[in-house]
Amino acid sequence: MNKRWIGWPAVTAVLALLVLIASPAVAAKKSACIDCHEKVTPGIVTQFLAGKMGKTLDCSTCHGSDHKSAEDVAKVKLPSPDTCATCHPKRVKEYREGKHALAWTVMKAMPMITHQPSAVGGGDLKGCSACHKIGDKAATELKHYGSGACDSCHTRHSFSVKEAKDPRACRTCHMGFDHPQWEMWQTSKHGTIWEIEPTTGRAPTCQTCHMPDGNHGVMTAWGFLALRLPEDDKEWLDNRVTILKAIGVLDDKGQPTERLDAVKAAKIARLTKEDFDRERAKMVEVCSKCHSRSYAIENLRAGDEVIREVDKIFADSIRTVKALYDDGILTKPQGWKYAPDLLQFYEAKSVAEQELYLIFLEYRQRAFQGAFHANPDYMHWYGWAKVKEAAARIREDAERLRKEHKKM
C-alpha cells in the first residue's frame, strides 16, 4: 500500500476545522444582548463570556428580556439574591442566615446616617453603602447597578468563584478605620505565610475561618459590637450595661428600648448564651484543624479577656461624659433621644464625646479584632494604648468643662 505524507500545513488546517466545528462559541448564535453590548460595553461582554456563567447562560437569564434598545434601558431587571437563588439556592440560603445579608439593615439603622448627604451616607455607593450594599434589600431599593449583594464578592461580570475565595476579595470592605481586619490578618503570621505560600493551603485565609467549606453564613461569636448577654462576671456585666445605655439599647433605668429590636434584627450582638456558644464552637473547630483544641480555646479566651479589660476603661469614660449631662454641663442636642449617644458617631457635640466615639468605633474595635486576628501590634498600640490615651483626654476635657461651668 502506498502511503503519502500530506505534510504539517494540511494537518493543521484539518485540526483547525475540527475545532471550529466542535466549538459551541462559534456554532451557537449570539444573543441580541451580546451583539449589541459588544459595541456599547465591550468590557462587560468580555468578562461575561470569559466566566463560567457566560458559557451556559444568556444575559436575559439575570436581566430579563424586556429591554430591547437604548430607549428602554429602564426595563432592565437588576439582579438580586433571589435571582442568584434560581441556580444557587443553598448558597443564598446560607448568605441570608449570616451577617453579610444584614449589612444594609445595619447601615440604615444607624442614627448618624440620617445626618449625612446622600452621596456620603447611604444613597450613592460612595460612602457607607459602597460596602454595605452586600446586604439584602427590598426590590424597591435596587435602583442602579452595583446595588446587588452577591456581586460584592463575585464581581461583575465574570462572577468568579476563584476571585471570591481569594482573601484580597475581602479587603475593600474589611479595612481602614473601624474594622481593619484585612491589615490585621495580612501582617499577622497567618497572612505572612499566605503571601509566601499562597497556593499550599498552609495558612488560613479569611474564607478558611469565616466561610469553612464555602458556607456563606458568615457570623462571629462576639458580633460587630463585641457585646453579649447574659454575662456571669458581675463587674463586666455592669460595664456592659453602661455601654448598652450609651448605645441607646437600654434606657437610663436599664430597660430595653426600641433600638434593642434593631440590634436583634441586625445580629450585631449576641443576646443569648446559646448564640454565643454556637459560634464560638464553630471557630474552635476551625482553629483545631491546624492547632490543638486546647491551644485554640485558650487563644480565643485570651481575646475575650482583651474585651473585658478594654470595657472597664470604656465604661468609665462613658460614665465621665454621662455625668456632664446629668450635672447640666452638657445639654442633650436637639433631636437626640439619648445622650451620650455613641451611634451618632462623629456627630458628637463635644470634644469629650468625640474621644468617646473614637474609643467606641476605632480603638476598642482594633483592640479586640487585633486579638482575634493574631496581630499583637494592632491589639496593643493601635487598640489598647489608644483607648487609654483617649480616656485620659476625656477626663481632662471633663475637668475643663466643669471648671468653666463653675465660673459661669
N, C-alpha and C positions, 0 to 999 in steps of 0.2 A: 504493500500500500504506500502510495506516495504522499508523504506529509509535507505540508507547506507552512512555513513560519510567516504569519501575517504581519509581525512587527508591532512594537510598542504604540505607535500612533493609533493604529486601528484598535488595539486592545483598550487604550484609554478612552477612545470615542465610544466604544460599546459600553464600558463601565459607566461613563457619564450619562448615557442614555437610560441605562437601567436605574440609576439614582433618580433621574428626573421622573421616570415613570412611577417609582415607588414613593416618591416624596409627597406626603399629604399637603405640604405647604404649597406645592406647585399645582397638585391635582385639584385641591379644593378651591372653590371660587371665593374671592374676597367678599366680605360683607360690605354693605354700603357704608357702614361706620368706618371701617378700616380705609376704604378707598378715599373717603373724604378727609379723614383725620391724618392721613399721610401727608396731606398738603397743609392742613391747619395746625396740627400739633404732632409733628413727626416724632418728637422725642418720646411722647406718651405711647405712640404706636410701637416704637422700637422696644421700649421697656415691656409693654404688654406681650408682644409676640415672643420676646426672649424668655418670659416666665412660663411656669408650668400651666397656669390658667389660660395663657394665650394659645396653648396647643389644643385645648379642648372646648373652650368657651368663646362666645361672641360677646362683644361689648354690651349688647342688649340684654344679656343674662342678668347683669347687675344694674344697668342704667335704663332698662325698659326700651320700648320701641316707638314711643310716641314722638320723640324728637327726630325730625327728618331734615332740617336745614338750619342755617344760621338765624332764620327768622323765628324759630320756635324753641330756642335753647332752654327756655323756662320749663319746658316739658320733660327735660332730662330728670330721671329718677336719681336721687342722691342715695347711695348705698348706706345701710346701717347694719348693726349686728344681726338684725332679722334677715337681711339679705344674705349675709355670710352663713347664717344658720341653715339655709337651704341645703348647703353642701357640707357644712361643718357643725352639725347640731351639738355634738359633745363638747367641742372647744368653746362654743358660745355659751353653753350652759355653765361650764366651769368659770368662764370670764365673768358671768353675771353673779356668781357666788363669791367673787373676790373683790378686793378694794379698787382695782382699776376701773371697774364698771361704775363705781360711786364717785369718781373724781369730779365729774361735772356737778353732781349734787352737793359735794363738799364745797366747791368753789362758790356756788350760788348761795350757800348758807352763811357765808362769812359776811358779817355786817359791814366790814371795811369795803367790800366790793361796791356797795351802793353809793359810795362817795367818789368813785373813780370815773374818769371819762371812759367811754365805751372801748376805745382802742387800747387803753391801758389795762382795763379790768377784764370783763368777761364777754366782750362782744365781737372783736375783730381779729382774734387769733394772734395778737401781737404782745399780749401780756399774759395774765394768768391762764386764759383759755387756750393758749397755744400748746400747753401741756395737758391741761385738764380736759381737753377735747377727747381724750381717751375714754372718758366716762360715757355711759349710756345716756341717750337723750330722747326726748319725745320727738316724733316726726316733725312737729312744727318748729323745732329748733335746728333742724338740718337745713340751714339757709344757704350755704355755699360749700364748695369743695374744700376739703380739709377739716370739716366738722364731724367726720366719721369717728370711729373708735378703733376697730381692728387695724386700720391702716396707719395708726400711730406707730406700730411696731413692724407690721408687714407693709412697708410703704409702697405707695402707688408708683407705677402700675405693674411692677413685677411681682409684688406681694410675696416676696421671698421668705421661705421658712429659714433658710440659711442665715439671712440677714437678721431675722428676729432672734435667732439663737446666739448671735454674737453679742457679748457684753457691751460693746460700743453702741449697740442699738438703744441701750438704756440711758446713756449719758446725757442726751439732750434735755431730759427732764430731771433726772436724779443727779443734779449737780448744783453748785452755787450756794446761795445764801442760807436757806433753811433746811436743805436736805442734800448735802454734797456726798451722797453715798458713792457716786462714781469715783470721785477723787480719793475718798477713804479706801475703797477697795483697790483701786489702781495702784496706790502707793503702799498698800499692805503687802505682806509676804505672799498672800494668795494672788493678788494682782500682778506682782512682780514675776512670780513663777509662770503665770499665764502668758505674760509678754515674752518670756524666754522660751516657753514651750506651749505655744497657742494651740497645738493640734494633738498633744499627747493625752489630754484629759486629766493630767496630774493635779492641776489646780482648779478649785471651784470657781465658776463664774456666777453672775447674778442669777442666771437661769438655773444653775445647779442647785442653789439653795432655796430660791423663791418660786421656782417652777419645776420641781422634780418630776421626771418622766413626762415633761411637757404640759403638766397640769396648769391651766390658765387661771385657776382660782387663787391668785396671789393674795396672801394675807400674812400678817405678822402677829406675834403674841401680844406685844405692847400697843400696837396701833400707832398712828402718827402722833398722838398727843402724849404717848408714854404714860397713860393713866389707866388704872384698873380698879374695880370694886368687886367684891369686898377686899379688905386688907386686914390681916391678922396683927400686924405691927401697929400698936396704938399711936405711937408718935408719927409714923409715916402716914397713917390714916388721917390724923389731924392736919398734917401738912397738905395732904392731897385734897381734903375738904376746902382748905384755904385756896388752893389753886382752882378747884372747880367753881368756887364762888367768883373768883376773878375772871373766869371764862364765861360766867353767867349761866352755868348749868345748874348751879344751886343758888338760891337767894341768900340774903343775909342771915336768915334763920336756918339755913341748911336744907331747905325744902327744894325739890326739883322744880325747874322752870320749863318753859316751852322749848328752850334750847336743848334740853335733855333728849327730846324726841329727834331733834336734828342729829345729835351725836349718835343716837341709836341707829337712825336710818343710814348714816354715813359710815358707821362702824369704825370710827376713828379712835375709839377707846374700847377696852374690854370690861363689860359691865356684869359678867358672871364669872365665877371661878372656872366653870366648865369651858367657857370660850377661851380663856387664857391657857388653861392646861392642855386643851386640844392642840392649839397652835404651837405651844412650847414643845409638846411631844413630837410633833412633825419635824421641828427643827433639830431636836436631839437625834432623831432617826437619820436626818440628812448628814449631820456632823459625824455621826458614828460610822458612816461609810468610809471615812478616812482616819478618824481618831477613835480612841477608846470611848466608850459610853460615859465613863466617869469623868474623863477629860472634858467631853462636850458639856455635860451637866454643870461642872464646876466653872467653866468659862462663861456659860450663859448666866449662871448665878452671880458671877462677878459683875457682869453687865447690869444686872438688876440692882446690885449694891451701888453702882455709879449713879443710877437714877435716884435711889434713896438719899444719897448724900447731897446730890445737887438740889433735890426737892427741899431739903432743910433750909438752904440759903435762899432758894427761890421763894418759898412760903414766907420766910422772914421779911424779904424785900417787899412782897405783896402787902404784908401787914403794916409795914412802914408807910407805904403810899396810902393804904386804906385809912390809916389814922389821920392823914392830912385831910381827907374828905370828911371823916367823922367829926373832926375839930373845926370844920368850916374854913380851913386854909385853902383847900381846893374846892371848886364848885363843879358839880356834875354838868358836863356840856349839854347844851340843848339837843334834845332828840335822843340822848343816851338813856337807856333803861338801867344800866349797871355802871358802876364806877368804883375802882378802875375796871376797864373792860379790855381784856387782853385781845379779844377778837376784833378790836378796832385797829390793831397793829400800829402802823406808823402814823395813824390819825390821832394818836395820843396828844394831849394838850399841854403837858408839862415835861420838863427835862427828866424828872424822876420817872415819869411814865414811859418816856422814850427808852430809857435804860431798862425798864421793866419789860418792855416789848422785845428788846434785844435779848434779854435773858430767855424769854419765852420761846421766841421763834428762831434765834440763831445759836446762842451759846449753849443752852440746855440741849437743843437738838444735836449739836455737834458732840457734846459730851457723851450722851447715851448711844448715838448712832456710831460714833467712833469706837466705843467699847465693843459693840456687837459686830463691827466690821473689822475688828482686829487691827485698828490703827491707833496706837498709843499717843502719837503726836496730836492727832485731831481730838482724841478724848481729853488729853490734858491741857495743852497750850491753847488750842482753838475753842475748847469747851469749858472744862473745869476752871482754868485760870481766868478766863474771860467772865464767867459767872461771878467769881469773887471780886474782880475789878469793878464790874457793873454794880454789884451790891454795895461796894464802898462809895461809889459815886451817888447812888440813891440815898444812902444815909447822909452824905454831905449836903446834897441838894435839899433834903427834908429839913435839915438843921437850918440851912439858909432861909428857906421859906418860913419856918417858924419864927426866926429872928425878925424877918421883915414884917411878918404879920403882927408880931408883938409891938412893933413901933407904930403901927397904924392907929 
